[in-house]
């Protein structure tokens, strides 16, 4: 993760590999990985998370919550270690 990149945790149901592949094909997505009923999405720069939520819902997933965070200097350092 680079400084200024974003990470989003999307909570819900129906995050199949096919639906996640829809996200992964987008240029603003670095990675999208499922984990215990939610998806962790790493985004480049100032990407619009609302667009990603619409894509997931349109593909049939159910989104209940979205939490967004931005990479800090410490996050970047820990990623590099």
N, C-alpha and C positions, 0 to 999 in steps of 0.2 A: 504494500500500500504506500502511496506517495502522499506528501502533505497536500491537503486540499481535496484529496479523493474522499468519497463518501462511502459509508457502509449502511445498508438498510437491513433490518430484521423484519420480515413479513410473516405474520402469524395467521394461520388459517388451515384449510383442508384442501385436499385434491392437488397437491403439488407433485404431479407425476413427472417422470423424466421427459416425456414429450412436451409438457407445458413449460418445464424449466429450459428445455432446448430452445423454445420460442424466445426466451429472454437471452440465452447465451449467444444467439445469433446477432444480437444488437451490438453495434460498435461501442456503445457507452458502457457495456457490461464487461467487467474484468472476469468475474466468476459469479456463479449462483449455485449454492450447495444446500440441499435439504438437511435438516437436523431436528429431530424430535418435534414434528408438527409445525416447524417454521422453516423459512428459507433465509439464509444469509446471502446478501447480494453486495458485491463490491463494485462500485461505479467509478468511472473516470470523471474527475472534475465536478462541474455543476449540473449533473444530469437531473432530469425531472423524474422523481420517483412516482408521481401520480400517473405518468404514462405507463410505467411498468405495472402498476396495480391494475390499470385498465386492461392491459394486455393479458394479464393472468386471469382476470374476471371474465373477459371475453372468451378466453380459451376454456373456461369452465371451472376454474379454481374458486374457492371461497376465501376471501380476505377479511379477517376480523380486526387486525391491528397492524400498524406500521410504525417502526421506531427507526429514527435516522441518527447517524453520528458522523462526525468528520474526523479524519485521521489527524492525530496530534504528532508532534515531533517524537514523543515517547513511543507512540504506536509504530511509527516508521522505523525507529531504532530497534524495537523488539522484533519487528518483522525481518529485519536484516540479520539479526543475531541467530 
